[in-house]
Amino acid sequence: MDAVKFLLPEDRIPKAWYNIAPRLPKPLWPVLHPGTLQPIGPADLEPLFPMALIAQEVSTDPWVEIPEPVRDVYRQWRPAPLYRARRLEMALDTPARIYYKYEGVSPAGSHKPTTAVPQAFYNKEAGVKRLCTETGAGQWGSSLAMASRFFGLECKVFMVRVSYDQKPYRRALMETFGATVSASPSPETASGRAILAASPDSNGSLGIAISEAVEIAAGDPHTKYALGSVLNHVLLHQTVIGLECFEQMEMAGDEPDVLVGCTGGGSNFAGIAFPYLGRALEGGPKPRVVAVEPAACPSLTKGRFAYDFGDTSHLTPLVKMHTLGSTYVPPGLHAGGLRYHGMAPLVSHILDLGLIEARAVQQLDAFAAGVRFAQAEGIVPAPEANHAVAGAIDEALRCKEEGVSRAILFNLCGHGHFDMQSYINYAAGKLRNYDYPSEEVAAALAGLPPVAA
Ligand SMILES: *Cc1c(COP(=O)(O)O)cnc(C)c1O
């Protein structure tokens, strides 16, 4: 039997991040000021981010050098392993060759430290004292808490209320790294107080928690804001995933015909896909690239490509993205994560250009795929990652139907060790499928800001 694991030595950690922006056939849509609706400049973002990250946000350099202190931290778990899913292939009785990149080997258990570390580094370089952020299930919060501690920054996290109550282990992890965690909506901000006044029992949402974190950062010169997905610089940092895959697929003597990733804000998907998409734009092999999202929060497949706010209280600039409307909150019964109302502008733009495909899967199908994967490969995927697993299994079964062997590469973006309650609920038959109703999409989209484009 061929090798199943492809490991690169430490010195193969990429030396630069891969910037897809200058390689696209059409430039990205500009970011607009929420008041004037005019394009913003770098100075408008300065209260929130250090200049080095703002420069990356608008960079047109094809490569951005990774600072040595960041590569030093990456060394703890990067390059991440690539596996061939031999036992899964046998279980599916498919002629497909299935590969997965495993990002769950990071200390926080997902791809998120790969951007948390450079974000903490550049803030420290800029003399910032504290980082403030939001977190849903706690993956991002724990990643930023760890990175902040490594670089001697304080870290404050607004955690979506329902997760704060239901996921005490991730909260404990953040606190172990030294972060301060508040349930959102909180009484600490005007945004939080406004929500609490209207609905004292609010479960919170990512959009609300973002408003709180942005408000704190904007009001304190020593505090900056950090976001774990969506923004161009976050997607940029994640491209080490795909760059490592280039070399590992070469070790495997194979080349992906299909790439699959799950999409919440789009960062792990971009991480694996952008280097391949860029190479295809430059005349290289052209794999199909499939983004998989939950049917309960279907921004790419049911959202509108329009200018919208990134948060609920409308403090952020306007970006053009696939959105379900900034007031959208997925139903409480949705256990699969990926709950953000919008999508990264870069991923949205690339879908609009027809360079990728998107599909939505129901949560029962996602968990069934995750259990099948765990039983074959021994890794319990994060609920988010189950969407990518479901997408990859579908592609493999299609190979079987068509009697062809294709190479499928997907991003296993994290493990599910902190999310076992959702597996317990799945096994107990407590999860339900949910299709986001078209009327509700229309209602939420009716509140989009009035921008012509
Ligand atoms: C945060 C997270 C996601 C969703 O974010 P993206 O930016 O879409 O990658 C997906 N999977 C895991 C494991 C996460 O922690």
The ligand as a MOL file (V3000), in Angstrom:
LIG
                    3D

  0  0  0     0  0            999 V3000
M  V30 BEGIN CTAB
M  V30 COUNTS 15 15 0 0 0
M  V30 BEGIN ATOM
M  V30 1 C -13.5500 29.3510 12.4710 0
M  V30 2 C -13.5880 28.0440 11.8260 0
M  V30 3 C -14.1720 27.8700 10.5600 0
M  V30 4 C -14.8460 28.9790 9.8120 0
M  V30 5 O -14.0280 30.0170 9.4010 0
M  V30 6 P -13.4460 30.1660 7.9530 0
M  V30 7 O -12.8920 31.5280 7.9470 0
M  V30 8 O -14.5600 29.9870 6.9570 0
M  V30 9 O -12.4020 29.1270 7.7950 0
M  V30 10 C -14.1540 26.6190 10.0000 0
M  V30 11 N -13.6070 25.5860 10.6360 0
M  V30 12 C -13.0300 25.6860 11.8450 0
M  V30 13 C -12.4400 24.4770 12.4810 0
M  V30 14 C -13.0010 26.9220 12.4680 0
M  V30 15 O -12.4330 27.0450 13.6770 0
M  V30 END ATOM
M  V30 BEGIN BOND
M  V30 1 1 1 2
M  V30 2 1 2 3
M  V30 3 2 2 14
M  V30 4 1 3 4
M  V30 5 2 3 10
M  V30 6 1 4 5
M  V30 7 1 5 6
M  V30 8 2 6 7
M  V30 9 1 6 8
M  V30 10 1 6 9
M  V30 11 1 10 11
M  V30 12 2 11 12
M  V30 13 1 12 13
M  V30 14 1 12 14
M  V30 15 1 14 15
M  V30 END BOND
M  V30 END CTAB
M  END
